[in-house]
Amino acid sequence: MHDHPHDHDGDDHGPHRPHPGPRPDADDTLSYYQVMEIAVRELLIEKGVLSAEAVRREIEKMDARSPAQGARVVARAWNDPAFKARLLQLGNDALVDLGLERGPYKLVVVENTPDVHNVVVCTLCSCYPRWLLGLPPDWYKSRNYRSRAVREPRAVLREFGLELRDEVTVRVHDSTADMRYLVLPARPAGTAGWSEEQLATLVTRDCMIGVAVPKAESTGVNQ
Amino acid sequence: MGGLPAGRVEATQHEYALWEKRGDALLVLLSAAGRMTVDELRKNIEVLGPDAYDRMSYYERWIHSISQTLIQRGVITMDELGRRMSAVEARHQDESR
């Protein structure tokens, strides 16, 4: 009488249907998990747990977030020592000064100095300061990055093209569900007198994860 | 997996597909509504085991975990989900015919 799947046999986790496996994504076929997403969402909407409108708004917010927000924060910190002090001390509370979204999790900003370089990882999953950087890139979520960043960070950084002097201390910060890190990179030489807008153009996503450092010569901004 | 040996980090990224964003939005909204926690998301991913973990993509693992959590919490039933998935698939096949 139950034609439904998966009760207590333990090693299976979904409704029984032709099993997923990697299946090519064609325009006219939905993958098993795409079908699952549609089904779950429809059921939740029918049960009044959430609305289609709320899902749409959430996606709009997601699309609006990008590393540009983080770059503004970094540029302001470079130009405004009082803001930088608040940012390092308070995290999220300092973002309000720039009219930015206050993140849902504790934010810890770690500062690169001539002696210390910071790198961020989430070894458990993919925790990331999305409200400042948007959705994480695939490599941040990859097994290879998550496994090795904590054991051999210098080798990992080299794979990103970043070679650090031996004297520089590398600090690796492992994010959690409740706490997210943002790297405050060192301000590049040759940028004295630059506006915040100009400075922000130097600050990439990878600089704020700590797998790159900003360089003034990498843009066409005139001094 | 922190600290385990693994291969070279390839600087991969892709544009997220709409269904992936919807799956992400579901978790955000369910968390905000107190219907699911990030710990449940992770727990139901971790029980997948290494093979399934590696075979499935990131958001495949998420939607699987979200479904499992909602079933465990009694928000939806396995039966409802199976039936609805069949209906969605049938509808889609009709549409693309």
Chai-1 contact restraints between the chains, C-beta under 6 A:
chainA,res_idxA,chainB,res_idxB,connection_type,confidence,min_distance_angstrom,max_distance_angstrom,comment,restraint_id
A,H4,B,M78,contact,1.0,0.0,6.0,A-B,restraint_1
A,H4,B,D79,contact,1.0,0.0,6.0,A-B,restraint_2
A,H4,B,G82,contact,1.0,0.0,6.0,A-B,restraint_3
A,P5,B,G82,contact,1.0,0.0,6.0,A-B,restraint_4
A,P15,B,L81,contact,1.0,0.0,6.0,A-B,restraint_5
A,P15,B,G82,contact,1.0,0.0,6.0,A-B,restraint_6
A,D28,B,S96,contact,1.0,0.0,6.0,A-B,restraint_7
A,L30,B,H92,contact,1.0,0.0,6.0,A-B,restraint_8
A,Y33,B,E60,contact,1.0,0.0,6.0,A-B,restraint_9
A,Y33,B,I63,contact,1.0,0.0,6.0,A-B,restraint_10
A,Q34,B,W19,contact,1.0,0.0,6.0,A-B,restraint_11
A,V35,B,M85,contact,1.0,0.0,6.0,A-B,restraint_12
A,V35,B,V88,contact,1.0,0.0,6.0,A-B,restraint_13
A,V35,B,E89,contact,1.0,0.0,6.0,A-B,restraint_14
A,M36,B,I63,contact,1.0,0.0,6.0,A-B,restraint_15
A,M36,B,S67,contact,1.0,0.0,6.0,A-B,restraint_16
A,E37,B,W19,contact,1.0,0.0,6.0,A-B,restraint_17
A,E37,B,R22,contact,1.0,0.0,6.0,A-B,restraint_18
A,E37,B,G23,contact,1.0,0.0,6.0,A-B,restraint_19
A,E37,B,I63,contact,1.0,0.0,6.0,A-B,restraint_20
A,I38,B,V88,contact,1.0,0.0,6.0,A-B,restraint_21
A,A39,B,L81,contact,1.0,0.0,6.0,A-B,restraint_22
A,A39,B,R84,contact,1.0,0.0,6.0,A-B,restraint_23
A,A39,B,M85,contact,1.0,0.0,6.0,A-B,restraint_24
A,A39,B,V88,contact,1.0,0.0,6.0,A-B,restraint_25
A,V40,B,S67,contact,1.0,0.0,6.0,A-B,restraint_26
A,L43,B,I76,contact,1.0,0.0,6.0,A-B,restraint_27
A,L43,B,R84,contact,1.0,0.0,6.0,A-B,restraint_28
A,L50,B,L29,contact,1.0,0.0,6.0,A-B,restraint_29
A,A54,B,L29,contact,1.0,0.0,6.0,A-B,restraint_30
A,V55,B,A25,contact,1.0,0.0,6.0,A-B,restraint_31
A,E58,B,A25,contact,1.0,0.0,6.0,A-B,restraint_32
A,E58,B,V28,contact,1.0,0.0,6.0,A-B,restraint_33
A,I59,B,K21,contact,1.0,0.0,6.0,A-B,restraint_34
A,I59,B,A25,contact,1.0,0.0,6.0,A-B,restraint_35
A,M62,B,K21,contact,1.0,0.0,6.0,A-B,restraint_36
A,T123,B,G2,contact,1.0,0.0,6.0,A-B,restraint_37
A,C125,B,R42,contact,1.0,0.0,6.0,A-B,restraint_38
A,P137,B,Q13,contact,1.0,0.0,6.0,A-B,restraint_39
A,D138,B,T12,contact,1.0,0.0,6.0,A-B,restraint_40
A,D138,B,Q13,contact,1.0,0.0,6.0,A-B,restraint_41
A,D138,B,H14,contact,1.0,0.0,6.0,A-B,restraint_42
A,W139,B,V9,contact,1.0,0.0,6.0,A-B,restraint_43
A,W139,B,A11,contact,1.0,0.0,6.0,A-B,restraint_44
A,W139,B,T12,contact,1.0,0.0,6.0,A-B,restraint_45
A,K141,B,Y58,contact,1.0,0.0,6.0,A-B,restraint_46
A,R143,B,A6,contact,1.0,0.0,6.0,A-B,restraint_47
A,N144,B,A6,contact,1.0,0.0,6.0,A-B,restraint_48
A,N144,B,G7,contact,1.0,0.0,6.0,A-B,restraint_49
A,N144,B,V9,contact,1.0,0.0,6.0,A-B,restraint_50
A,Y145,B,V9,contact,1.0,0.0,6.0,A-B,restraint_51
A,R146,B,M1,contact,1.0,0.0,6.0,A-B,restraint_52
A,S147,B,M1,contact,1.0,0.0,6.0,A-B,restraint_53
A,S147,B,L4,contact,1.0,0.0,6.0,A-B,restraint_54
A,S147,B,A6,contact,1.0,0.0,6.0,A-B,restraint_55
A,R148,B,A6,contact,1.0,0.0,6.0,A-B,restraint_56
A,V150,B,G2,contact,1.0,0.0,6.0,A-B,restraint_57
A,V150,B,G3,contact,1.0,0.0,6.0,A-B,restraint_58
A,R151,B,G3,contact,1.0,0.0,6.0,A-B,restraint_59
A,V156,B,V9,contact,1.0,0.0,6.0,A-B,restraint_60
A,E159,B,R8,contact,1.0,0.0,6.0,A-B,restraint_61
A,E159,B,V9,contact,1.0,0.0,6.0,A-B,restraint_62
A,A177,B,V38,contact,1.0,0.0,6.0,A-B,restraint_63
